[in-house]
Amino acid sequence: MRAWRASLLWFDPDADHPDLRFERDGLLVAAPGADGVWRVQAIGAFEALRPRWPQVPVQDERGRLIAPGFIDLHVHYPQTDIIGAPADGLLPWLERYTFPHESRFADPAHAEAVAAFFLDEMRRHGVTTALTFATSHPASVDALLRQAQARGLRWIAGKVLQDRHSPDGVRDETETSLADTEALIARWHGQGRLGYAITPRFAPSCSDAQLRGAGELAARHPDVWIQSHVAENVDEVRWVRELYPHDRSYLAVYERFGLLRRRAVYAHGIYLDDADRARLADSGAAIAVSPTSNLFLGSGFFDYGAARAAGVTLGLASDVGGGMSFSPFATMRAAYTVGRAAVRGDGAAKLGVSLAPEDLWWQHTAGAARALGLQGVVGSLAPGSEADFVVLDPQATPLLARRTAQAASLAEWLFAFIMLADERAVRDVHVAGAPALQHSSNVDAA
């Protein structure tokens, strides 16, 4: 067993809202299970818990904050090298940058190199779980999940399905793509901490036969994930309407093919209507809110008020490379801004929401875990959860130190942290209890 002493922040994993727990002087105790994965045994006040385990070595992190490892609900690892590439919008950006770069992932060595860099960068920013797009090449999935397995990460990924409206080099063949997907499920899903996601790129890139096949795979493998994009951009929505004139909405296309269910996560969801939101809530499917990407590509503003009123499950995502940073703090800052500037799908302005700091943090941890159906597994430090956590330093920069020192309440302190922190505040990262990024060495058994 091992223990850590610090300020502790976590959430009730069973709550469908940010039920925050906090100990200013707390103790986190973890131990390995029979499968080798470390899990939280106890969490609470140091004075109450220390006498129960007097011989367990304690890592002294007083003055720092231990929180669950962040979860990124939607990210494209092959787009690591096109972050910040300029374009006039989503569709031109895909054509000019995304597809040419993704075509290089037919080379396993290239895929392996990018996967290694990507995972180390995510971990450096405190992200310990993510739902990840690969490319249309099976080797891209093999590379990413092999690298994730070597790092002990809980990671989910899938081969992109795109058999039409895509250039040579990334366009796949319908039957082969479905056979490859099933083979990848057999090879990777449930192997240790790894999972597979059936991954239609988006409705315009997939033929009816490919979407139908994806739905059949989802029915045969109900414990795998589904990931795609929906209602991100006005031009994209218009294109879907032209391609599917008989479907009620963009989301309805996925539903018709059996792709709307629990463990289905759709990125963006900006241009949804009330009927779409009701279907999302009823089905248990989730939205990955991607504010930095939506701002960068000029796609629009996610309507938190309408989504919350409808009971839509949601979480936060970087959406790299449309997103401009791997940092969960950058994503939370953008989410706050987007929430304040909410605009209806018809373009008319309306009153936004002011997202509380604990809500923003929840959306990137326990809320995202709930969207994945992994509540109580990751995203929380409640007893029984896997011991993925970050050690955060409020002294990481002079401004962060100065501002947090003057906070009059926990909410103000957390808000200042969200607004001012970056990867320099991520002091240590522990993956299933093991140090994955570590600067501290102060062990004190007292």
C-alpha positions as a Python dict, from the first residue, in 0.01 Angstrom:
ca = {
    (1, 'M'): (0, 0, 0),
    (2, 'R'): (97, 361, -55),
    (3, 'A'): (-47, 690, 63),
    (4, 'W'): (-29, 1057, -31),
    (5, 'R'): (-93, 1358, 192),
    (6, 'A'): (-221, 1673, 23),
    (7, 'S'): (-532, 1877, -34),
    (8, 'L'): (-774, 1641, -208),
    (9, 'L'): (-1047, 1712, -464),
    (10, 'W'): (-1278, 1445, -603),
    (11, 'F'): (-1641, 1382, -696),
    (12, 'D'): (-1912, 1134, -606),
    (13, 'P'): (-1896, 897, -904),
    (14, 'D'): (-2263, 800, -870),
    (15, 'A'): (-2395, 1156, -902),
    (16, 'D'): (-2513, 1293, -1236),
    (17, 'H'): (-2398, 1639, -1131),
    (18, 'P'): (-2079, 1782, -977),
    (19, 'D'): (-2104, 1656, -618),
    (20, 'L'): (-1767, 1792, -503),
    (21, 'R'): (-1568, 1648, -213),
    (22, 'F'): (-1269, 1832, -70),
    (23, 'E'): (-1022, 1785, 215),
    (24, 'R'): (-777, 2062, 286),
    (25, 'D'): (-542, 1822, 469),
    (26, 'G'): (-628, 1482, 330),
    (27, 'L'): (-490, 1132, 287),
    (28, 'L'): (-527, 914, -22),
    (29, 'V'): (-452, 544, 29),
    (30, 'A'): (-413, 302, -263),
    (31, 'A'): (-315, -62, -312),
    (32, 'P'): (-275, -301, -606),
    (33, 'G'): (-544, -552, -693),
    (34, 'A'): (-499, -905, -825),
    (35, 'D'): (-485, -760, -1178),
    (36, 'G'): (-196, -533, -1084),
    (37, 'V'): (-403, -214, -1114),
    (38, 'W'): (-380, 13, -813),
    (39, 'R'): (-713, 125, -669),
    (40, 'V'): (-812, 373, -404),
    (41, 'Q'): (-866, 209, -66),
    (42, 'A'): (-957, 519, 133),
    (43, 'I'): (-975, 894, 99),
    (44, 'G'): (-1052, 1155, 361),
    (45, 'A'): (-908, 1369, 638),
    (46, 'F'): (-546, 1290, 726),
    (47, 'E'): (-607, 1290, 1102),
    (48, 'A'): (-893, 1041, 1069),
    (49, 'L'): (-728, 801, 826),
    (50, 'R'): (-360, 794, 924),
    (51, 'P'): (-411, 590, 1246),
    (52, 'R'): (-573, 310, 1040),
    (53, 'W'): (-254, 260, 834),
    (54, 'P'): (33, 370, 1058),
    (55, 'Q'): (298, 167, 870),
    (56, 'V'): (205, 275, 516),
    (57, 'P'): (463, 513, 363),
    (58, 'V'): (315, 858, 299),
    (59, 'Q'): (421, 1086, 15),
    (60, 'D'): (401, 1434, 165),
    (61, 'E'): (248, 1674, -88),
    (62, 'R'): (116, 1937, 151),
    (63, 'G'): (66, 2269, -25),
    (64, 'R'): (-43, 2087, -341),
    (65, 'L'): (-371, 1950, -472),
    (66, 'I'): (-436, 1587, -567),
    (67, 'A'): (-726, 1544, -809),
    (68, 'P'): (-845, 1272, -1049),
    (69, 'G'): (-655, 1237, -1374),
    (70, 'F'): (-829, 1433, -1647),
    (71, 'I'): (-1038, 1259, -1913),
    (72, 'D'): (-1042, 1389, -2271),
    (73, 'L'): (-1370, 1286, -2430),
    (74, 'H'): (-1270, 1352, -2793),
    (75, 'V'): (-924, 1388, -2946),
    (76, 'H'): (-752, 1298, -3276),
    (77, 'Y'): (-401, 1169, -3216),
    (78, 'P'): (-304, 1179, -3587),
    (79, 'Q'): (-368, 1555, -3584),
    (80, 'T'): (-94, 1624, -3330),
    (81, 'D'): (125, 1782, -3597),
    (82, 'I'): (-142, 2016, -3737),
    (83, 'I'): (-237, 2201, -3420),
    (84, 'G'): (-267, 2567, -3509),
    (85, 'A'): (-283, 2511, -3886),
    (86, 'P'): (-489, 2802, -4030),
    (87, 'A'): (-798, 2749, -4243),
    (88, 'D'): (-1127, 2915, -4333),
    (89, 'G'): (-1340, 2659, -4149),
    (90, 'L'): (-1392, 2292, -4077),
    (91, 'L'): (-1428, 2150, -4428),
    (92, 'P'): (-1137, 2344, -4585),
    (93, 'W'): (-924, 2254, -4281),
    (94, 'L'): (-996, 1883, -4331),
    (95, 'E'): (-908, 1901, -4700),
    (96, 'R'): (-596, 2114, -4664),
    (97, 'Y'): (-433, 1968, -4352),
    (98, 'T'): (-611, 1675, -4193),
    (99, 'F'): (-640, 1428, -4478),
    (100, 'P'): (-286, 1478, -4614),
    (101, 'H'): (-138, 1425, -4267),
    (102, 'E'): (-359, 1128, -4188),
    (103, 'S'): (-254, 953, -4510),
    (104, 'R'): (95, 917, -4360),
    (105, 'F'): (-39, 677, -4096),
    (106, 'A'): (-36, 392, -4345),
    (107, 'D'): (330, 376, -4237),
    (108, 'P'): (342, 185, -3904),
    (109, 'A'): (670, 349, -3804),
    (110, 'H'): (522, 696, -3847),
    (111, 'A'): (210, 596, -3653),
    (112, 'E'): (424, 455, -3372),
    (113, 'A'): (634, 771, -3342),
    (114, 'V'): (334, 1005, -3334),
    (115, 'A'): (148, 779, -3090),
    (116, 'A'): (440, 782, -2847),
    (117, 'F'): (473, 1160, -2861),
    (118, 'F'): (97, 1213, -2834),
    (119, 'L'): (56, 993, -2527),
    (120, 'D'): (352, 1148, -2350),
    (121, 'E'): (215, 1495, -2426),
    (122, 'M'): (-132, 1406, -2300),
    (123, 'R'): (13, 1258, -1983),
    (124, 'R'): (236, 1563, -1931),
    (125, 'H'): (-82, 1774, -1927),
    (126, 'G'): (-246, 1545, -1670),
    (127, 'V'): (-473, 1349, -1906),
    (128, 'T'): (-485, 983, -1806),
    (129, 'T'): (-783, 858, -2013),
    (130, 'A'): (-913, 962, -2355),
    (131, 'L'): (-1155, 860, -2627),
    (132, 'T'): (-937, 887, -2935),
    (133, 'F'): (-969, 888, -3312),
    (134, 'A'): (-697, 706, -3504),
    (135, 'T'): (-703, 711, -3887),
    (136, 'S'): (-857, 478, -4143),
    (137, 'H'): (-544, 260, -4126),
    (138, 'P'): (-556, -34, -3881),
    (139, 'A'): (-185, 18, -3809),
    (140, 'S'): (-271, 356, -3654),
    (141, 'V'): (-488, 185, -3392),
    (142, 'D'): (-230, -83, -3325),
    (143, 'A'): (39, 179, -3270),
    (144, 'L'): (-166, 392, -3031),
    (145, 'L'): (-304, 110, -2818),
    (146, 'R'): (32, -68, -2805),
    (147, 'Q'): (192, 252, -2676),
    (148, 'A'): (-94, 312, -2432),
    (149, 'Q'): (-62, -42, -2300),
    (150, 'A'): (311, 5, -2245),
    (151, 'R'): (231, 311, -2030),
    (152, 'G'): (-44, 135, -1832),
    (153, 'L'): (-305, 387, -1947),
    (154, 'R'): (-680, 337, -1963),
    (155, 'W'): (-731, 438, -2325),
    (156, 'I'): (-1001, 397, -2591),
    (157, 'A'): (-945, 430, -2966),
    (158, 'G'): (-1084, 325, -3301),
    (159, 'K'): (-1008, 301, -3670),
    (160, 'V'): (-1184, 573, -3867),
    (161, 'L'): (-1452, 458, -4112),
    (162, 'Q'): (-1467, 672, -4428),
    (163, 'D'): (-1550, 499, -4756),
    (164, 'R'): (-1677, 802, -4952),
    (165, 'H'): (-1620, 1175, -5001),
    (166, 'S'): (-1260, 1125, -4892),
    (167, 'P'): (-936, 1147, -5090),
    (168, 'D'): (-704, 865, -5182),
    (169, 'G'): (-481, 770, -4894),
    (170, 'V'): (-751, 792, -4627),
    (171, 'R'): (-1059, 653, -4803),
    (172, 'D'): (-1120, 290, -4708),
    (173, 'E'): (-1323, 10, -4868),
    (174, 'T'): (-1657, -75, -4711),
    (175, 'E'): (-1632, -448, -4641),
    (176, 'T'): (-1261, -438, -4561),
    (177, 'S'): (-1312, -149, -4319),
    (178, 'L'): (-1579, -341, -4127),
    (179, 'A'): (-1371, -659, -4118),
    (180, 'D'): (-1071, -459, -3996),
    (181, 'T'): (-1285, -303, -3724),
    (182, 'E'): (-1403, -641, -3598),
    (183, 'A'): (-1047, -773, -3598),
    (184, 'L'): (-930, -471, -3400),
    (185, 'I'): (-1209, -520, -3146),
    (186, 'A'): (-1096, -880, -3097),
    (187, 'R'): (-732, -774, -3068),
    (188, 'W'): (-762, -479, -2830),
    (189, 'H'): (-1098, -437, -2658),
    (190, 'G'): (-1079, -532, -2293),
    (191, 'Q'): (-706, -603, -2304),
    (192, 'G'): (-598, -469, -1967),
    (193, 'R'): (-712, -107, -1948),
    (194, 'L'): (-776, -68, -2321),
    (195, 'G'): (-1105, -27, -2506),
    (196, 'Y'): (-1222, -3, -2865),
    (197, 'A'): (-1454, 252, -3025),
    (198, 'I'): (-1642, 199, -3352),
    (199, 'T'): (-1552, 521, -3535),
    (200, 'P'): (-1746, 655, -3833),
    (201, 'R'): (-1566, 980, -3910),
    (202, 'F'): (-1896, 1160, -3971),
    (203, 'A'): (-2207, 1080, -4169),
    (204, 'P'): (-2091, 1244, -4496),
    (205, 'S'): (-1778, 1028, -4506),
    (206, 'C'): (-1964, 698, -4470),
    (207, 'S'): (-2190, 517, -4715),
    (208, 'D'): (-2517, 370, -4598),
    (209, 'A'): (-2358, 25, -4620),
    (210, 'Q'): (-2071, 131, -4396),
    (211, 'L'): (-2299, 296, -4138),
    (212, 'R'): (-2527, -8, -4144),
    (213, 'G'): (-2225, -233, -4088),
    (214, 'A'): (-2106, -13, -3803),
    (215, 'G'): (-2448, -43, -3640),
    (216, 'E'): (-2440, -422, -3678),
    (217, 'L'): (-2096, -432, -3516),
    (218, 'A'): (-2226, -218, -3231),
    (219, 'A'): (-2516, -460, -3179),
    (220, 'R'): (-2278, -760, -3172),
    (221, 'H'): (-2041, -583, -2931),
    (222, 'P'): (-2258, -381, -2690),
    (223, 'D'): (-1971, -308, -2451),
    (224, 'V'): (-1755, -129, -2710),
    (225, 'W'): (-1779, 244, -2757),
    (226, 'I'): (-1905, 444, -3057),
    (227, 'Q'): (-1758, 782, -3147),
    (228, 'S'): (-1826, 1029, -3426),
    (229, 'H'): (-1910, 1393, -3497),
    (230, 'V'): (-2249, 1559, -3513),
    (231, 'A'): (-2380, 1908, -3591),
    (232, 'E'): (-2044, 2083, -3564),
    (233, 'N'): (-2052, 2333, -3847),
    (234, 'V'): (-2324, 2502, -4055),
    (235, 'D'): (-2174, 2389, -4386),
    (236, 'E'): (-2143, 2034, -4259),
    (237, 'V'): (-2505, 2035, -4137),
    (238, 'R'): (-2620, 2164, -4474),
    (239, 'W'): (-2424, 1888, -4647),
    (240, 'V'): (-2583, 1620, -4430),
    (241, 'R'): (-2928, 1761, -4509),
    (242, 'E'): (-2851, 1726, -4882),
    (243, 'L'): (-2718, 1372, -4843),
    (244, 'Y'): (-2998, 1252, -4613),
    (245, 'P'): (-3309, 1453, -4707),
    (246, 'H'): (-3546, 1199, -4553),
    (247, 'D'): (-3388, 1192, -4207),
    (248, 'R'): (-3530, 1436, -3954),
    (249, 'S'): (-3187, 1558, -3845),
    (250, 'Y'): (-2814, 1490, -3853),
    (251, 'L'): (-2840, 1295, -3528),
    (252, 'A'): (-3129, 1094, -3668),
    (253, 'V'): (-2899, 952, -3936),
    (254, 'Y'): (-2689, 782, -3669),
    (255, 'E'): (-2999, 666, -3484),
    (256, 'R'): (-3141, 504, -3797),
    (257, 'F'): (-2828, 292, -3829),
    (258, 'G'): (-2827, 178, -3465),
    (259, 'L'): (-2549, 409, -3349),
    (260, 'L'): (-2730, 599, -3075),
    (261, 'R'): (-2697, 425, -2740),
    (262, 'R'): (-2502, 424, -2415),
    (263, 'R'): (-2126, 438, -2469),
    (264, 'A'): (-2186, 643, -2785),
    (265, 'V'): (-2010, 981, -2774),
    (266, 'Y'): (-2068, 1247, -3039),
    (267, 'A'): (-1838, 1546, -3062),
    (268, 'H'): (-1967, 1905, -3080),
    (269, 'G'): (-2349, 1897, -3098),
    (270, 'I'): (-2375, 2272, -3160),
    (271, 'Y'): (-2662, 2268, -3410),
    (272, 'L'): (-2905, 2032, -3237),
    (273, 'D'): (-3270, 2102, -3170),
    (274, 'D'): (-3484, 2009, -2871),
    (275, 'A'): (-3594, 1681, -3030),
    (276, 'D'): (-3229, 1582, -3083),
    (277, 'R'): (-3143, 1664, -2724),
    (278, 'A'): (-3437, 1457, -2601),
    (279, 'R'): (-3317, 1159, -2808),
    (280, 'L'): (-2966, 1195, -2668),
    (281, 'A'): (-3100, 1200, -2313),
    (282, 'D'): (-3331, 902, -2370),
    (283, 'S'): (-3066, 692, -2542),
    (284, 'G'): (-2787, 760, -2295),
    (285, 'A'): (-2555, 882, -2571),
    (286, 'A'): (-2328, 1173, -2480),
    (287, 'I'): (-2189, 1492, -2629),
    (288, 'A'): (-1817, 1573, -2614),
    (289, 'V'): (-1813, 1952, -2581),
    (290, 'S'): (-1509, 2083, -2770),
    (291, 'P'): (-1490, 2458, -2705),
    (292, 'T'): (-1133, 2536, -2817),
    (293, 'S'): (-1190, 2361, -3150),
    (294, 'N'): (-1525, 2529, -3201),
    (295, 'L'): (-1370, 2870, -3138),
    (296, 'F'): (-1063, 2806, -3353),
    (297, 'L'): (-1260, 2680, -3654),
    (298, 'G'): (-1541, 2933, -3607),
    (299, 'S'): (-1798, 2657, -3580),
    (300, 'G'): (-2021, 2810, -3314),
    (301, 'F'): (-2112, 2799, -2945),
    (302, 'F'): (-2238, 2497, -2755),
    (303, 'D'): (-2567, 2566, -2577),
    (304, 'Y'): (-2509, 2445, -2222),
    (305, 'G'): (-2844, 2575, -2099),
    (306, 'A'): (-3049, 2378, -2351),
    (307, 'A'): (-2838, 2064, -2311),
    (308, 'R'): (-2864, 2069, -1933),
    (309, 'A'): (-3238, 2138, -1943),
    (310, 'A'): (-3285, 1831, -2163),
    (311, 'G'): (-3070, 1608, -1941),
    (312, 'V'): (-2801, 1547, -2203),
    (313, 'T'): (-2493, 1364, -2076),
    (314, 'L'): (-2180, 1560, -2162),
    (315, 'G'): (-1813, 1607, -2092),
    (316, 'L'): (-1520, 1815, -2209),
    (317, 'A'): (-1276, 1746, -2491),
    (318, 'S'): (-967, 1908, -2640),
    (319, 'D'): (-1044, 1797, -2998),
    (320, 'V'): (-679, 1831, -3093),
    (321, 'G'): (-583, 1920, -3364),
    (322, 'G'): (-883, 2150, -3421),
    (323, 'G'): (-840, 2227, -3054),
    (324, 'M'): (-545, 2450, -2979),
    (325, 'S'): (-405, 2280, -2670),
    (326, 'F'): (-379, 1947, -2491),
    (327, 'S'): (-429, 2131, -2162),
    (328, 'P'): (-751, 2058, -1968),
    (329, 'F'): (-715, 2404, -1817),
    (330, 'A'): (-728, 2564, -2163),
    (331, 'T'): (-1038, 2357, -2242),
    (332, 'M'): (-1211, 2450, -1917),
    (333, 'R'): (-1135, 2820, -1974),
    (334, 'A'): (-1282, 2802, -2322),
    (335, 'A'): (-1589, 2616, -2194),
    (336, 'Y'): (-1655, 2894, -1945),
    (337, 'T'): (-1626, 3154, -2220),
    (338, 'V'): (-1850, 2959, -2456),
    (339, 'G'): (-2109, 2907, -2183),
    (340, 'R'): (-2123, 3281, -2119),
    (341, 'A'): (-2159, 3357, -2490),
    (342, 'A'): (-2430, 3106, -2576),
    (343, 'V'): (-2603, 3157, -2909),
    (344, 'R'): (-2901, 2963, -3038),
    (345, 'G'): (-2866, 2743, -3343),
    (346, 'D'): (-3058, 3000, -3549),
    (347, 'G'): (-2789, 3257, -3471),
    (348, 'A'): (-2997, 3467, -3231),
    (349, 'A'): (-2817, 3569, -2913),
    (350, 'K'): (-2955, 3463, -2578),
    (351, 'L'): (-2849, 3471, -2216),
    (352, 'G'): (-2564, 3229, -2150),
    (353, 'V'): (-2473, 3040, -1834),
    (354, 'S'): (-2195, 3095, -1586),
    (355, 'L'): (-2041, 2752, -1529),
    (356, 'A'): (-1917, 2702, -1174),
    (357, 'P'): (-1553, 2592, -1134),
    (358, 'E'): (-1652, 2260, -980),
    (359, 'D'): (-1881, 2200, -1279),
    (360, 'L'): (-1600, 2266, -1526),
    (361, 'W'): (-1366, 2035, -1334),
    (362, 'W'): (-1636, 1766, -1314),
    (363, 'Q'): (-1692, 1779, -1690),
    (364, 'H'): (-1325, 1690, -1742),
    (365, 'T'): (-1317, 1412, -1478),
    (366, 'A'): (-1617, 1237, -1324),
    (367, 'G'): (-1864, 1384, -1574),
    (368, 'A'): (-1656, 1261, -1868),
    (369, 'A'): (-1624, 921, -1699),
    (370, 'R'): (-2003, 909, -1672),
    (371, 'A'): (-2032, 990, -2043),
    (372, 'L'): (-1808, 689, -2114),
    (373, 'G'): (-1997, 460, -1877),
    (374, 'L'): (-1684, 443, -1660),
    (375, 'Q'): (-1818, 616, -1349),
    (376, 'G'): (-1654, 471, -1041),
    (377, 'V'): (-1367, 339, -1254),
    (378, 'V'): (-1185, 660, -1349),
    (379, 'G'): (-1251, 1030, -1305),
    (380, 'S'): (-1298, 1006, -929),
    (381, 'L'): (-1087, 919, -628),
    (382, 'A'): (-1372, 747, -444),
    (383, 'P'): (-1278, 411, -287),
    (384, 'G'): (-1268, 137, -549),
    (385, 'S'): (-1174, 366, -837),
    (386, 'E'): (-851, 317, -1027),
    (387, 'A'): (-573, 531, -884),
    (388, 'D'): (-521, 768, -1177),
    (389, 'F'): (-448, 1110, -1032),
    (390, 'V'): (-254, 1431, -1074),
    (391, 'V'): (-60, 1635, -822),
    (392, 'L'): (-113, 2003, -898),
    (393, 'D'): (105, 2287, -774),
    (394, 'P'): (-64, 2622, -703),
    (395, 'Q'): (286, 2776, -682),
    (396, 'A'): (372, 2675, -1040),
    (397, 'T'): (383, 3034, -1170),
    (398, 'P'): (413, 3365, -986),
    (399, 'L'): (70, 3486, -1097),
    (400, 'L'): (-101, 3157, -1011),
    (401, 'A'): (63, 3159, -668),
    (402, 'R'): (-32, 3520, -602),
    (403, 'R'): (-393, 3481, -713),
    (404, 'T'): (-469, 3151, -538),
    (405, 'A'): (-315, 3281, -215),
    (406, 'Q'): (-576, 3557, -210),
    (407, 'A'): (-881, 3339, -283),
    (408, 'A'): (-1156, 3391, -28),
    (409, 'S'): (-1326, 3053, -85),
    (410, 'L'): (-1266, 2711, -237),
    (411, 'A'): (-1478, 2806, -541),
    (412, 'E'): (-1270, 3118, -599),
    (413, 'W'): (-949, 2920, -555),
    (414, 'L'): (-1059, 2657, -810),
    (415, 'F'): (-1174, 2923, -1054),
    (416, 'A'): (-840, 3102, -1031),
    (417, 'F'): (-663, 2770, -1088),
    (418, 'I'): (-871, 2699, -1401),
    (419, 'M'): (-816, 3047, -1541),
    (420, 'L'): (-442, 3073, -1476),
    (421, 'A'): (-290, 2723, -1473),
    (422, 'D'): (-128, 2527, -1755),
    (423, 'E'): (91, 2217, -1779),
    (424, 'R'): (351, 2377, -1550),
    (425, 'A'): (106, 2322, -1264),
    (426, 'V'): (101, 1945, -1329),
    (427, 'R'): (369, 1841, -1082),
    (428, 'D'): (314, 1464, -1085),
    (429, 'V'): (94, 1220, -1275),
    (430, 'H'): (13, 876, -1138),
    (431, 'V'): (-134, 609, -1365),
    (432, 'A'): (-303, 327, -1171),
    (433, 'G'): (-99, 435, -870),
    (434, 'A'): (237, 424, -1047),
    (435, 'P'): (431, 744, -1113),
    (436, 'A'): (414, 832, -1482),
    (437, 'L'): (550, 1185, -1446),
    (438, 'Q'): (713, 1275, -1119),
    (439, 'H'): (908, 1564, -976),
    (440, 'S'): (847, 1505, -602),
    (441, 'S'): (1039, 1267, -377),
    (442, 'N'): (937, 1364, -24),
    (443, 'V'): (829, 1042, 150),
    (444, 'D'): (738, 1078, 514),
    (445, 'A'): (584, 788, 706),
    (446, 'A'): (480, 1010, 998),
}
